[in-house]
Structure formats: structure tokens, C-alpha cells
Amino acid sequence: MHIAATSVQFILFTAAFFAMLVFGTKKFVEWRLAFFMGGLIGISAFLGGFFSDYVPDKTLKLILSVLLFVLAVVMLKPVNESATQSLRKGWEYWSVTSFDNSVSYYINLSIVVPTVLAFGFIAGMVGISGGSFMVPLLVLACGVPMRNAVGTASSLVAASALSGFIGHAISGHFDYRIAIPLAIGGTAGGLIGGSIAIKSKPKLLKILFSVTTLIAAIILAYKVFK
């Protein structure tokens, strides 16, 4: 499990990095959010990867299964992207204007910061994409448009995956014979997937993402309890 988690983190980084380049050229990456949240998730993912040695394999698999299930259900929640957010005041609210100046939204730091840190730590520990958890957070809690949220999340996936990989690698879990060949496929997948996602309807992307994530959660839970 630990070697698998390390390899997955390395593959996720390569795929997300090139997907981020595709989204970035189309201005779907909110760079201010990406750098801010990427720094938080990078630190916590590194710590999760580093301390993963202290958690049994079955526990890691069970945690991953539960998180994937929750993520799949949350992403099916309908979102009204045309709704505008009212003015919000307070130290915890960060007003952000989209990269193309088409929409403004408010980031509740009291919710976002602890959530990002928690998910980043867990993602680094179990070898998953912490940035993927940021899509429902950005869309549902912050009002970020779906495509902008997906584009920004690709940068967060790259940050969390790279940090988690480094943490695992320091602990001696990296097997380059497995990771590097698969990372080549991840690179191609990131370029192709990013290009397709830009042209696809947000609703369809959400459904496909939720279904595949739910299937993965069920399979993993079965392997834990069989």
C-alpha cells in the first residue's frame, strides 16, 4: 500500500501538472487561489506522506474508501452557477475576482484553511489527489465557477501530489520501476484529459467524476473487508 501510494502520487503530479498547463492557457486557473491553497495543501500533504509509515495498510485503505465515497456523493449536489454572491464582510472573508474578471466570489478562510490542511494531510497519507477534494469545496462553499474550480484544482493536485510523493520517498517507499513508466501515461492523460474537460459540459464532468469515484470506493472497501 505504501509503495502504491507513493507511485500514485508521482503519477498524479505528472498528470495534474500538464493538465494545469492546458487549463492555464485557457485562463481557467485562479492563480491567487492556486498559490494560496497550494501552499497549504503542499505542507500538509508532505506531512501526511512522511507519517504514513505509522498507519497500517488496511487503515489507509479504509480511510481512502470512506473519503472517496463522501467525495462522490458531494459532487452530485446541484450547483446554481448563475447565482451571485452578496457582499460579505469580516476578517475571514477574502474577496476574489476571477482571472477573466467575469465573476467575484468570497472565500471563507475560517472554513477553507482547516479543510485544505486536513484533506491535504489525508491525501498525502493515503496517496490520493487532495486537489480533487478542493473542487466541491471551491464550487459549493466558495461559489467558484465549475470550470475555474476544476482548472484551479489541477494545480492543487500537482502541489499535494508532489509534496505527498516527497514525504513518502523520504520514508523509502519509492519504486521508480513502477512509477516512471506509469507517469509517462499520466503525462499523456493530463494533456488529453485537460483538453477534453475544457470542451465538455460541467454537469457531465461532475456525473462522470462521481460515478467513477464511487466505483473506486466500493472496490477498495470490498478489498478491506473481504
CYANA upper distance limits for C-alpha pairs under 8 A (distance plus 0.5 A):
  1 MET  CA      5 ALA  CA      6.51
  1 MET  CA     57 ASP  CA      6.31
  1 MET  CA     61 LYS  CA      8.50
  2 HIS  CA      6 THR  CA      6.75
  2 HIS  CA     52 SER  CA      8.14
  2 HIS  CA     53 ASP  CA      8.16
  2 HIS  CA     57 ASP  CA      7.88
  2 HIS  CA    126 VAL  CA      8.38
  2 HIS  CA    168 HIS  CA      8.19
  2 HIS  CA    173 HIS  CA      6.62
  3 ILE  CA      7 SER  CA      6.70
  3 ILE  CA    173 HIS  CA      5.39
  3 ILE  CA    174 PHE  CA      6.50
  3 ILE  CA    175 ASP  CA      7.30
  4 ALA  CA      8 VAL  CA      6.57
  4 ALA  CA    127 GLY  CA      8.14
  5 ALA  CA      9 GLN  CA      6.68
  5 ALA  CA    125 MET  CA      8.36
  5 ALA  CA    126 VAL  CA      6.48
  5 ALA  CA    127 GLY  CA      4.54
  5 ALA  CA    128 ILE  CA      7.82
  6 THR  CA     10 PHE  CA      6.91
  6 THR  CA    127 GLY  CA      6.77
  6 THR  CA    164 GLY  CA      8.08
  6 THR  CA    165 PHE  CA      5.88
  6 THR  CA    168 HIS  CA      6.24
  6 THR  CA    169 ALA  CA      7.43
  6 THR  CA    173 HIS  CA      6.71
  6 THR  CA    174 PHE  CA      6.32
  7 SER  CA     11 ILE  CA      6.74
  7 SER  CA    165 PHE  CA      8.17
  7 SER  CA    174 PHE  CA      7.18
  7 SER  CA    175 ASP  CA      7.67
  7 SER  CA    176 TYR  CA      8.46
  7 SER  CA    178 ILE  CA      7.35
  7 SER  CA    179 ALA  CA      5.26
  8 VAL  CA     12 LEU  CA      6.42
  8 VAL  CA    127 GLY  CA      6.56
  8 VAL  CA    128 ILE  CA      7.60
  8 VAL  CA    179 ALA  CA      7.93
  9 GLN  CA     13 PHE  CA      6.65
  9 GLN  CA    124 GLY  CA      8.39
  9 GLN  CA    127 GLY  CA      6.05
  9 GLN  CA    128 ILE  CA      7.17
  9 GLN  CA    129 SER  CA      8.06
  9 GLN  CA    161 ALA  CA      5.16
  9 GLN  CA    162 LEU  CA      7.11
  9 GLN  CA    164 GLY  CA      6.95
  9 GLN  CA    165 PHE  CA      5.71
 10 PHE  CA     14 THR  CA      7.07
 10 PHE  CA    161 ALA  CA      7.04
 10 PHE  CA    162 LEU  CA      7.08
 10 PHE  CA    165 PHE  CA      6.38
 10 PHE  CA    179 ALA  CA      7.09
 10 PHE  CA    183 ALA  CA      7.35
 11 ILE  CA     15 ALA  CA      6.75
 11 ILE  CA    179 ALA  CA      7.16
 11 ILE  CA    180 ILE  CA      8.33
 11 ILE  CA    182 LEU  CA      7.02
 11 ILE  CA    183 ALA  CA      5.00
 11 ILE  CA    186 GLY  CA      6.11
 11 ILE  CA    187 THR  CA      8.47
 12 LEU  CA     16 ALA  CA      6.32
 12 LEU  CA    129 SER  CA      7.48
 12 LEU  CA    157 VAL  CA      7.60
 12 LEU  CA    158 ALA  CA      7.35
 12 LEU  CA    161 ALA  CA      6.52
 12 LEU  CA    183 ALA  CA      8.34
 12 LEU  CA    186 GLY  CA      7.42
 13 PHE  CA     17 PHE  CA      6.34
 13 PHE  CA    157 VAL  CA      7.26
 13 PHE  CA    158 ALA  CA      5.01
 13 PHE  CA    159 ALA  CA      7.91
 13 PHE  CA    161 ALA  CA      5.65
 13 PHE  CA    162 LEU  CA      6.12
 14 THR  CA     18 PHE  CA      6.99
 14 THR  CA    158 ALA  CA      7.84
 14 THR  CA    183 ALA  CA      6.67
 14 THR  CA    184 ILE  CA      8.41
 14 THR  CA    186 GLY  CA      6.41
 14 THR  CA    187 THR  CA      5.82
 14 THR  CA    190 GLY  CA      7.96
 15 ALA  CA     19 ALA  CA      6.69
 15 ALA  CA    158 ALA  CA      8.46
 15 ALA  CA    183 ALA  CA      7.93
 15 ALA  CA    186 GLY  CA      4.96
 15 ALA  CA    187 THR  CA      5.16
 15 ALA  CA    188 ALA  CA      7.77
 15 ALA  CA    189 GLY  CA      6.64
 15 ALA  CA    190 GLY  CA      4.64
 15 ALA  CA    191 LEU  CA      7.94
 16 ALA  CA     20 MET  CA      6.38
 16 ALA  CA    154 SER  CA      5.71
 16 ALA  CA    155 SER  CA      7.15
 16 ALA  CA    157 VAL  CA      6.44
 16 ALA  CA    158 ALA  CA      5.62
 16 ALA  CA    190 GLY  CA      6.37
 17 PHE  CA     21 LEU  CA      7.00
 17 PHE  CA    154 SER  CA      7.60
 17 PHE  CA    155 SER  CA      7.19
 17 PHE  CA    158 ALA  CA      5.96
 17 PHE  CA    190 GLY  CA      7.87
 18 PHE  CA     22 VAL  CA      7.02
 18 PHE  CA    187 THR  CA      6.83
 18 PHE  CA    190 GLY  CA      5.76
 18 PHE  CA    191 LEU  CA      6.05
 19 ALA  CA     23 PHE  CA      6.78
 19 ALA  CA    154 SER  CA      6.94
 19 ALA  CA    190 GLY  CA      4.96
 19 ALA  CA    191 LEU  CA      5.80
 19 ALA  CA    192 ILE  CA      8.45
 19 ALA  CA    193 GLY  CA      7.52
 19 ALA  CA    194 GLY  CA      5.33
 19 ALA  CA    195 SER  CA      8.40
 20 MET  CA     24 GLY  CA      6.27
 20 MET  CA     29 VAL  CA      8.02
 20 MET  CA    151 GLY  CA      6.93
 20 MET  CA    152 THR  CA      8.15
 20 MET  CA    154 SER  CA      5.75
 20 MET  CA    155 SER  CA      6.08
 20 MET  CA    194 GLY  CA      8.12
 21 LEU  CA     25 THR  CA      6.79
 22 VAL  CA     26 LYS  CA      7.32
 22 VAL  CA    191 LEU  CA      7.16
 22 VAL  CA    194 GLY  CA      6.38
 22 VAL  CA    195 SER  CA      7.05
 23 PHE  CA     27 LYS  CA      6.84
 23 PHE  CA     28 PHE  CA      5.75
 23 PHE  CA     29 VAL  CA      6.64
 23 PHE  CA    151 GLY  CA      5.81
 23 PHE  CA    194 GLY  CA      7.05
 23 PHE  CA    195 SER  CA      8.38
 23 PHE  CA    198 ILE  CA      7.96
 24 GLY  CA     28 PHE  CA      6.29
 24 GLY  CA     29 VAL  CA      5.80
 24 GLY  CA    151 GLY  CA      7.78
 27 LYS  CA     99 PHE  CA      7.05
 27 LYS  CA    100 ASP  CA      7.52
 28 PHE  CA     99 PHE  CA      7.97
 28 PHE  CA    147 ARG  CA      6.85
 28 PHE  CA    148 ASN  CA      5.11
 28 PHE  CA    149 ALA  CA      8.33
 28 PHE  CA    150 VAL  CA      8.42
 28 PHE  CA    151 GLY  CA      5.65
 28 PHE  CA    152 THR  CA      7.44
 29 VAL  CA     34 ALA  CA      7.89
 29 VAL  CA     99 PHE  CA      7.88
 29 VAL  CA    148 ASN  CA      6.27
 29 VAL  CA    149 ALA  CA      8.09
 29 VAL  CA    151 GLY  CA      5.26
 29 VAL  CA    152 THR  CA      4.93
 29 VAL  CA    155 SER  CA      8.31
 30 GLU  CA     34 ALA  CA      6.54
 30 GLU  CA     98 SER  CA      6.93
 30 GLU  CA     99 PHE  CA      6.28
 30 GLU  CA    148 ASN  CA      7.20
 30 GLU  CA    151 GLY  CA      8.16
 30 GLU  CA    152 THR  CA      6.08
 31 TRP  CA     35 PHE  CA      6.54
 31 TRP  CA     99 PHE  CA      8.23
 31 TRP  CA    152 THR  CA      7.73
 32 ARG  CA     36 PHE  CA      6.71
 33 LEU  CA     37 MET  CA      6.28
 33 LEU  CA     38 GLY  CA      8.25
 33 LEU  CA    152 THR  CA      7.90
 34 ALA  CA     38 GLY  CA      5.84
 34 ALA  CA    152 THR  CA      6.32
 34 ALA  CA    153 ALA  CA      8.08
 34 ALA  CA    155 SER  CA      6.70
 34 ALA  CA    156 LEU  CA      6.87
 35 PHE  CA     39 GLY  CA      6.49
 36 PHE  CA     40 LEU  CA      7.24
 37 MET  CA     41 ILE  CA      6.59
 37 MET  CA    113 VAL  CA      8.28
 37 MET  CA    116 VAL  CA      7.53
 37 MET  CA    156 LEU  CA      7.58
 38 GLY  CA     42 GLY  CA      6.24
 38 GLY  CA    155 SER  CA      7.66
 38 GLY  CA    156 LEU  CA      5.58
 38 GLY  CA    159 ALA  CA      6.12
 38 GLY  CA    160 SER  CA      7.66
 39 GLY  CA     43 ILE  CA      6.86
 39 GLY  CA    159 ALA  CA      8.05
 40 LEU  CA     44 SER  CA      6.94
 40 LEU  CA    113 VAL  CA      8.02
 40 LEU  CA    116 VAL  CA      7.18
 40 LEU  CA    117 LEU  CA      6.53
 40 LEU  CA    120 GLY  CA      8.29
 41 ILE  CA     45 ALA  CA      6.29
 41 ILE  CA    116 VAL  CA      6.33
 41 ILE  CA    117 LEU  CA      6.17
 41 ILE  CA    119 PHE  CA      8.14
 41 ILE  CA    120 GLY  CA      5.16
 41 ILE  CA    121 PHE  CA      7.97
 41 ILE  CA    130 GLY  CA      7.98
 41 ILE  CA    156 LEU  CA      7.71
 41 ILE  CA    159 ALA  CA      7.48
 41 ILE  CA    160 SER  CA      6.03
 42 GLY  CA     46 PHE  CA      6.67
 42 GLY  CA    120 GLY  CA      7.52
 42 GLY  CA    159 ALA  CA      5.79
 42 GLY  CA    160 SER  CA      5.19
 42 GLY  CA    161 ALA  CA      8.40
 42 GLY  CA    162 LEU  CA      8.12
 42 GLY  CA    163 SER  CA      5.74
 42 GLY  CA    164 GLY  CA      8.01
 43 ILE  CA     47 LEU  CA      6.98
 43 ILE  CA    120 GLY  CA      8.36
 43 ILE  CA    160 SER  CA      8.48
 43 ILE  CA    163 SER  CA      7.44
 44 SER  CA     48 GLY  CA      6.67
 44 SER  CA    117 LEU  CA      6.00
 44 SER  CA    118 ALA  CA      7.81
 44 SER  CA    120 GLY  CA      5.58
 44 SER  CA    121 PHE  CA      5.00
 44 SER  CA    124 GLY  CA      7.91
 44 SER  CA    160 SER  CA      8.50
 45 ALA  CA     49 GLY  CA      6.63
 45 ALA  CA    120 GLY  CA      5.07
 45 ALA  CA    121 PHE  CA      4.98
 45 ALA  CA    122 ILE  CA      7.60
 45 ALA  CA    123 ALA  CA      6.69
 45 ALA  CA    124 GLY  CA      4.55
 45 ALA  CA    125 MET  CA      7.57
 45 ALA  CA    130 GLY  CA      8.42
 45 ALA  CA    160 SER  CA      5.87
 45 ALA  CA    161 ALA  CA      7.87
 45 ALA  CA    163 SER  CA      6.14
 45 ALA  CA    164 GLY  CA      5.21
 45 ALA  CA    167 GLY  CA      8.28
 46 PHE  CA     50 PHE  CA      6.60
 46 PHE  CA    121 PHE  CA      7.80
 46 PHE  CA    124 GLY  CA      6.67
 46 PHE  CA    160 SER  CA      8.03
 46 PHE  CA    163 SER  CA      5.02
 46 PHE  CA    164 GLY  CA      4.94
 46 PHE  CA    165 PHE  CA      7.86
 46 PHE  CA    166 ILE  CA      7.07
 46 PHE  CA    167 GLY  CA      5.26
 46 PHE  CA    168 HIS  CA      8.37
 47 LEU  CA     51 PHE  CA      6.61
 47 LEU  CA    121 PHE  CA      6.82
 47 LEU  CA    124 GLY  CA      7.75
 47 LEU  CA    125 MET  CA      8.40
 47 LEU  CA    164 GLY  CA      7.92
 47 LEU  CA    167 GLY  CA      7.00
 48 GLY  CA     52 SER  CA      6.45
 48 GLY  CA    120 GLY  CA      7.97
 48 GLY  CA    121 PHE  CA      4.86
 48 GLY  CA    122 ILE  CA      6.51
 48 GLY  CA    123 ALA  CA      7.63
 48 GLY  CA    124 GLY  CA      5.08
 48 GLY  CA    125 MET  CA      4.71
 48 GLY  CA    126 VAL  CA      8.45
 48 GLY  CA    164 GLY  CA      7.21
 48 GLY  CA    167 GLY  CA      7.82
 49 GLY  CA    121 PHE  CA      8.08
 49 GLY  CA    124 GLY  CA      5.08
 49 GLY  CA    125 MET  CA      4.97
 49 GLY  CA    126 VAL  CA      8.07
 49 GLY  CA    127 GLY  CA      8.14
 49 GLY  CA    163 SER  CA      8.32
 49 GLY  CA    164 GLY  CA      5.25
 49 GLY  CA    165 PHE  CA      7.25
 49 GLY  CA    166 ILE  CA      7.99
 49 GLY  CA    167 GLY  CA      4.97
 49 GLY  CA    168 HIS  CA      5.22
 50 PHE  CA    125 MET  CA      8.03
 50 PHE  CA    164 GLY  CA      8.06
 50 PHE  CA    166 ILE  CA      8.49
 50 PHE  CA    167 GLY  CA      4.69
 50 PHE  CA    168 HIS  CA      5.86
 50 PHE  CA    170 ILE  CA      7.54
 50 PHE  CA    171 SER  CA      6.70
 51 PHE  CA     55 VAL  CA      8.27
 51 PHE  CA    125 MET  CA      7.59
 51 PHE  CA    167 GLY  CA      8.43
 52 SER  CA    125 MET  CA      5.47
 52 SER  CA    126 VAL  CA      7.92
 52 SER  CA    168 HIS  CA      8.01
 53 ASP  CA    171 SER  CA      8.00
 55 VAL  CA     59 THR  CA      7.13
 55 VAL  CA     60 LEU  CA      7.24
 56 PRO  CA     60 LEU  CA      6.93
 57 ASP  CA     61 LYS  CA      6.81
 58 LYS  CA     62 LEU  CA      6.64
 58 LYS  CA    224 VAL  CA      6.63
 59 THR  CA     63 ILE  CA      6.64
 60 LEU  CA     64 LEU  CA      6.65
 60 LEU  CA    125 MET  CA      8.04
 60 LEU  CA    126 VAL  CA      6.10
 61 LYS  CA     65 SER  CA      6.61
 61 LYS  CA    126 VAL  CA      7.75
 61 LYS  CA    220 LEU  CA      7.15
 61 LYS  CA    221 ALA  CA      7.89
 61 LYS  CA    224 VAL  CA      7.25
 62 LEU  CA     66 VAL  CA      6.76
 62 LEU  CA    220 LEU  CA      8.01
 62 LEU  CA    221 ALA  CA      6.80
 62 LEU  CA    224 VAL  CA      7.11
 63 ILE  CA     67 LEU  CA      6.71
 63 ILE  CA    126 VAL  CA      8.19
 64 LEU  CA     68 LEU  CA      6.58
 64 LEU  CA    126 VAL  CA      6.84
 64 LEU  CA    128 ILE  CA      8.32
 64 LEU  CA    217 ALA  CA      7.96
 64 LEU  CA    220 LEU  CA      8.41
 65 SER  CA     69 PHE  CA      6.76
 65 SER  CA    216 ALA  CA      8.08
 65 SER  CA    217 ALA  CA      4.94
 65 SER  CA    218 ILE  CA      7.49
 65 SER  CA    220 LEU  CA      6.22
 65 SER  CA    221 ALA  CA      6.11
 66 VAL  CA     70 VAL  CA      6.77
 66 VAL  CA    217 ALA  CA      7.37
 67 LEU  CA     71 LEU  CA      6.56
 67 LEU  CA    217 ALA  CA      8.44
 68 LEU  CA     72 ALA  CA      6.64
 68 LEU  CA    213 THR  CA      6.43
 68 LEU  CA    214 LEU  CA      7.00
 68 LEU  CA    216 ALA  CA      7.84
 68 LEU  CA    217 ALA  CA      5.79
 69 PHE  CA     73 VAL  CA      6.88
 69 PHE  CA    213 THR  CA      7.50
 69 PHE  CA    214 LEU  CA      5.91
 69 PHE  CA    217 ALA  CA      5.98
 69 PHE  CA    218 ILE  CA      8.25
 70 VAL  CA     74 VAL  CA      6.62
 71 LEU  CA     75 MET  CA      6.66
 71 LEU  CA    133 PHE  CA      7.21
 71 LEU  CA    136 PRO  CA      8.40
 71 LEU  CA    210 SER  CA      7.92
 71 LEU  CA    213 THR  CA      8.03
 72 ALA  CA     76 LEU  CA      7.30
 72 ALA  CA    209 PHE  CA      7.82
 72 ALA  CA    210 SER  CA      4.73
 72 ALA  CA    211 VAL  CA      7.32
 72 ALA  CA    213 THR  CA      6.11
 72 ALA  CA    214 LEU  CA      5.94
 73 VAL  CA     77 LYS  CA      7.79
 73 VAL  CA    210 SER  CA      7.35
 73 VAL  CA    214 LEU  CA      8.40
 74 VAL  CA    136 PRO  CA      7.38
 75 MET  CA    136 PRO  CA      6.49
 75 MET  CA    206 LYS  CA      6.79
 75 MET  CA    207 ILE  CA      8.33
 75 MET  CA    209 PHE  CA      8.43
 75 MET  CA    210 SER  CA      6.60
 76 LEU  CA    206 LYS  CA      7.24
 76 LEU  CA    207 ILE  CA      7.18
 76 LEU  CA    210 SER  CA      7.10
 79 VAL  CA    139 VAL  CA      8.05
 79 VAL  CA    140 LEU  CA      7.40
 81 GLU  CA    143 GLY  CA      7.78
 81 GLU  CA    145 PRO  CA      6.59
 81 GLU  CA    146 MET  CA      8.13
 84 THR  CA    105 TYR  CA      8.49
 85 GLN  CA    104 SER  CA      8.27
 85 GLN  CA    105 TYR  CA      6.80
 85 GLN  CA    106 TYR  CA      8.10
 85 GLN  CA    143 GLY  CA      8.04
 88 ARG  CA     93 TYR  CA      7.32
 88 ARG  CA    106 TYR  CA      7.81
 89 LYS  CA     93 TYR  CA      6.86
 92 GLU  CA    107 ILE  CA      8.41
 92 GLU  CA    108 ASN  CA      6.02
 92 GLU  CA    109 LEU  CA      5.53
 92 GLU  CA    110 SER  CA      6.23
 93 TYR  CA    106 TYR  CA      6.46
 93 TYR  CA    107 ILE  CA      5.98
 93 TYR  CA    108 ASN  CA      5.21
 93 TYR  CA    109 LEU  CA      6.58
 94 TRP  CA    106 TYR  CA      5.95
 94 TRP  CA    107 ILE  CA      5.42
 94 TRP  CA    108 ASN  CA      6.99
 94 TRP  CA    109 LEU  CA      7.50
 95 SER  CA    104 SER  CA      7.60
 95 SER  CA    105 TYR  CA      6.48
 95 SER  CA    106 TYR  CA      5.10
 95 SER  CA    107 ILE  CA      6.90
 96 VAL  CA    104 SER  CA      6.16
 96 VAL  CA    105 TYR  CA      6.03
 96 VAL  CA    106 TYR  CA      6.58
 96 VAL  CA    107 ILE  CA      7.79
 97 THR  CA    101 ASN  CA      6.26
 97 THR  CA    102 SER  CA      8.07
 97 THR  CA    103 VAL  CA      6.45
 97 THR  CA    104 SER  CA      4.76
 97 THR  CA    105 TYR  CA      7.00
 98 SER  CA    102 SER  CA      6.67
 98 SER  CA    103 VAL  CA      6.08
 98 SER  CA    104 SER  CA      6.55
105 TYR  CA    142 CYS  CA      7.07
105 TYR  CA    143 GLY  CA      6.48
105 TYR  CA    144 VAL  CA      7.12
106 TYR  CA    142 CYS  CA      6.47
106 TYR  CA    143 GLY  CA      7.92
107 ILE  CA    112 VAL  CA      7.73
107 ILE  CA    141 ALA  CA      8.47
107 ILE  CA    142 CYS  CA      5.86
108 ASN  CA    112 VAL  CA      6.56
108 ASN  CA    142 CYS  CA      7.62
109 LEU  CA    113 VAL  CA      5.98
110 SER  CA    114 PRO  CA      7.56
111 ILE  CA    115 THR  CA      6.71
112 VAL  CA    116 VAL  CA      6.43
112 VAL  CA    137 LEU  CA      8.16
113 VAL  CA    117 LEU  CA      6.75
114 PRO  CA    118 ALA  CA      6.57
115 THR  CA    119 PHE  CA      6.57
116 VAL  CA    120 GLY  CA      6.30
116 VAL  CA    134 MET  CA      7.95
117 LEU  CA    121 PHE  CA      6.70
118 ALA  CA    122 ILE  CA      6.86
119 PHE  CA    123 ALA  CA      6.34
119 PHE  CA    130 GLY  CA      6.40
119 PHE  CA    133 PHE  CA      7.72
120 GLY  CA    124 GLY  CA      6.56
120 GLY  CA    130 GLY  CA      5.77
120 GLY  CA    131 GLY  CA      8.41
120 GLY  CA    160 SER  CA      6.91
121 PHE  CA    125 MET  CA      6.70
122 ILE  CA    126 VAL  CA      6.72
122 ILE  CA    130 GLY  CA      8.26
123 ALA  CA    127 GLY  CA      6.12
123 ALA  CA    128 ILE  CA      5.40
123 ALA  CA    129 SER  CA      6.50
123 ALA  CA    130 GLY  CA      5.38
123 ALA  CA    160 SER  CA      8.01
123 ALA  CA    164 GLY  CA      8.08
124 GLY  CA    128 ILE  CA      7.22
124 GLY  CA    130 GLY  CA      7.95
124 GLY  CA    160 SER  CA      7.31
124 GLY  CA    161 ALA  CA      7.46
124 GLY  CA    163 SER  CA      7.93
124 GLY  CA    164 GLY  CA      4.79
124 GLY  CA    165 PHE  CA      7.96
124 GLY  CA    167 GLY  CA      8.36
125 MET  CA    164 GLY  CA      7.67
127 GLY  CA    161 ALA  CA      8.18
127 GLY  CA    164 GLY  CA      7.66
128 ILE  CA    161 ALA  CA      8.01
129 SER  CA    133 PHE  CA      7.97
129 SER  CA    157 VAL  CA      5.96
129 SER  CA    160 SER  CA      7.51
129 SER  CA    161 ALA  CA      6.93
130 GLY  CA    134 MET  CA      7.49
130 GLY  CA    156 LEU  CA      7.78
130 GLY  CA    157 VAL  CA      6.46
130 GLY  CA    160 SER  CA      6.55
130 GLY  CA    161 ALA  CA      8.04
131 GLY  CA    135 VAL  CA      7.57
131 GLY  CA    153 ALA  CA      5.51
131 GLY  CA    154 SER  CA      7.11
131 GLY  CA    155 SER  CA      8.04
131 GLY  CA    156 LEU  CA      5.11
131 GLY  CA    157 VAL  CA      4.60
131 GLY  CA    158 ALA  CA      8.26
131 GLY  CA    160 SER  CA      7.34
132 SER  CA    136 PRO  CA      8.41
132 SER  CA    153 ALA  CA      6.75
132 SER  CA    154 SER  CA      8.32
132 SER  CA    157 VAL  CA      7.18
133 PHE  CA    137 LEU  CA      7.22
134 MET  CA    138 LEU  CA      6.36
134 MET  CA    149 ALA  CA      8.36
134 MET  CA    153 ALA  CA      6.60
134 MET  CA    156 LEU  CA      8.34
135 VAL  CA    139 VAL  CA      6.54
135 VAL  CA    146 MET  CA      8.38
135 VAL  CA    149 ALA  CA      6.01
135 VAL  CA    150 VAL  CA      6.48
135 VAL  CA    153 ALA  CA      6.55
136 PRO  CA    140 LEU  CA      5.98
136 PRO  CA    141 ALA  CA      7.95
137 LEU  CA    141 ALA  CA      5.73
137 LEU  CA    142 CYS  CA      7.25
138 LEU  CA    142 CYS  CA      5.39
138 LEU  CA    143 GLY  CA      6.81
138 LEU  CA    144 VAL  CA      5.96
138 LEU  CA    149 ALA  CA      6.40
139 VAL  CA    143 GLY  CA      5.44
139 VAL  CA    144 VAL  CA      5.40
139 VAL  CA    145 PRO  CA      6.82
139 VAL  CA    146 MET  CA      6.68
139 VAL  CA    149 ALA  CA      6.88
140 LEU  CA    144 VAL  CA      8.36
144 VAL  CA    148 ASN  CA      7.03
144 VAL  CA    149 ALA  CA      6.34
145 PRO  CA    149 ALA  CA      6.50
146 MET  CA    150 VAL  CA      6.68
146 MET  CA    202 PRO  CA      6.79
147 ARG  CA    151 GLY  CA      6.57
147 ARG  CA    198 ILE  CA      7.83
147 ARG  CA    202 PRO  CA      7.30
148 ASN  CA    152 THR  CA      6.46
149 ALA  CA    153 ALA  CA      6.40
150 VAL  CA    154 SER  CA      6.84
151 GLY  CA    155 SER  CA      7.69
152 THR  CA    156 LEU  CA      7.19
153 ALA  CA    157 VAL  CA      6.52
154 SER  CA    158 ALA  CA      6.84
155 SER  CA    159 ALA  CA      6.78
156 LEU  CA    160 SER  CA      6.52
157 VAL  CA    161 ALA  CA      6.27
158 ALA  CA    162 LEU  CA      6.46
159 ALA  CA    163 SER  CA      6.68
160 SER  CA    164 GLY  CA      6.38
161 ALA  CA    165 PHE  CA      6.39
162 LEU  CA    166 ILE  CA      6.73
163 SER  CA    167 GLY  CA      6.78
164 GLY  CA    168 HIS  CA      6.71
165 PHE  CA    169 ALA  CA      6.41
166 ILE  CA    170 ILE  CA      6.61
167 GLY  CA    171 SER  CA      7.12
168 HIS  CA    172 GLY  CA      7.08
168 HIS  CA    173 HIS  CA      6.10
168 HIS  CA    174 PHE  CA      7.50
169 ALA  CA    173 HIS  CA      5.73
169 ALA  CA    174 PHE  CA      5.55
174 PHE  CA    179 ALA  CA      8.33
175 ASP  CA    179 ALA  CA      6.86
176 TYR  CA    180 ILE  CA      5.99
177 ARG  CA    181 PRO  CA      7.57
178 ILE  CA    182 LEU  CA      7.21
179 ALA  CA    183 ALA  CA      6.44
180 ILE  CA    184 ILE  CA      7.05
181 PRO  CA    185 GLY  CA      7.64
182 LEU  CA    186 GLY  CA      6.84
183 ALA  CA    187 THR  CA      6.64
184 ILE  CA    188 ALA  CA      7.11
185 GLY  CA    189 GLY  CA      6.53
186 GLY  CA    190 GLY  CA      6.49
187 THR  CA    191 LEU  CA      6.99
188 ALA  CA    192 ILE  CA      6.67
189 GLY  CA    193 GLY  CA      6.03
190 GLY  CA    194 GLY  CA      6.32
191 LEU  CA    195 SER  CA      6.87
192 ILE  CA    196 ILE  CA      6.79
193 GLY  CA    197 ALA  CA      6.50
194 GLY  CA    198 ILE  CA      6.87
195 SER  CA    199 LYS  CA      7.38
196 ILE  CA    200 SER  CA      6.70
197 ALA  CA    201 LYS  CA      8.36
197 ALA  CA    205 LEU  CA      7.77
200 SER  CA    204 LEU  CA      7.58
200 SER  CA    205 LEU  CA      7.41
201 LYS  CA    205 LEU  CA      6.94
202 PRO  CA    206 LYS  CA      6.76
203 LYS  CA    207 ILE  CA      6.89
204 LEU  CA    208 LEU  CA      6.70
205 LEU  CA    209 PHE  CA      6.47
206 LYS  CA    210 SER  CA      6.55
207 ILE  CA    211 VAL  CA      6.63
208 LEU  CA    212 THR  CA      6.68
209 PHE  CA    213 THR  CA      6.55
210 SER  CA    214 LEU  CA      6.54
211 VAL  CA    215 ILE  CA      6.77
212 THR  CA    216 ALA  CA      6.78
213 THR  CA    217 ALA  CA      6.75
214 LEU  CA    218 ILE  CA      6.81
215 ILE  CA    219 ILE  CA      6.75
216 ALA  CA    220 LEU  CA      6.64
217 ALA  CA    221 ALA  CA      6.63
218 ILE  CA    222 TYR  CA      6.66
219 ILE  CA    223 LYS  CA      6.93
220 LEU  CA    224 VAL  CA      6.96
221 ALA  CA    225 PHE  CA      6.93
222 TYR  CA    226 LYS  CA      6.19
